Amino acid sequence: MQTKRFRNSVLTNNLRVIRHAWHFWFALALVVKAVCGGICIACLTP
C-alpha cells in the first residue's frame, strides 16, 4: 500500500513539473513575440 501511494505522488509531481514547464515556455514565447513586434513596429515607423 505504501509503494502505491508513493508512485501516485511521484506521478503527480512529474505532472506538476510538466505543467510548469509548458507555462514557462508559453510565457517566454509571448514575451519574445511582444518584444519582436515592438522592434518591427519601431523599424517600420519613419
C-alpha positions as CSV (number, residue, x, y, z in Angstrom):
1,M,0.0,0.0,0.0
2,Q,2.9,2.4,0.8
3,T,4.5,1.9,-2.6
4,K,1.3,2.6,-4.5
5,R,0.8,5.9,-2.6
6,F,4.5,6.7,-3.4
7,R,4.0,6.1,-7.1
8,N,1.0,8.3,-7.2
9,S,2.8,11.2,-5.6
10,V,5.8,10.8,-8.0
11,L,3.4,10.8,-10.9
12,T,1.6,13.9,-9.5
13,N,4.9,15.7,-9.0
14,N,6.0,14.8,-12.6
15,L,2.7,16.2,-14.0
16,R,3.1,19.3,-11.9
17,V,6.6,19.9,-13.4
18,I,5.4,19.3,-16.9
19,R,2.6,21.8,-16.4
20,H,5.0,24.4,-15.1
21,A,7.4,23.8,-18.0
22,W,4.6,24.4,-20.5
23,H,3.5,27.5,-18.8
24,F,7.1,28.8,-18.7
25,W,7.7,28.2,-22.5
26,F,4.3,29.7,-23.4
27,A,5.0,32.8,-21.3
28,L,8.5,33.1,-22.8
29,A,7.1,32.8,-26.4
30,L,4.6,35.5,-25.6
31,V,7.3,37.9,-24.3
32,V,9.5,37.2,-27.3
33,K,6.6,37.9,-29.7
34,A,5.8,41.2,-27.9
35,V,9.4,42.4,-27.9
36,C,10.0,41.4,-31.6
37,G,6.7,43.0,-32.5
38,G,7.7,46.3,-30.8
39,I,11.1,46.2,-32.6
40,C,9.4,45.6,-36.0
41,I,7.0,48.5,-35.5
42,A,9.8,50.8,-34.4
43,C,11.8,49.8,-37.5
44,L,8.9,50.4,-39.9
45,T,7.9,53.7,-38.4
46,P,9.5,56.6,-40.3
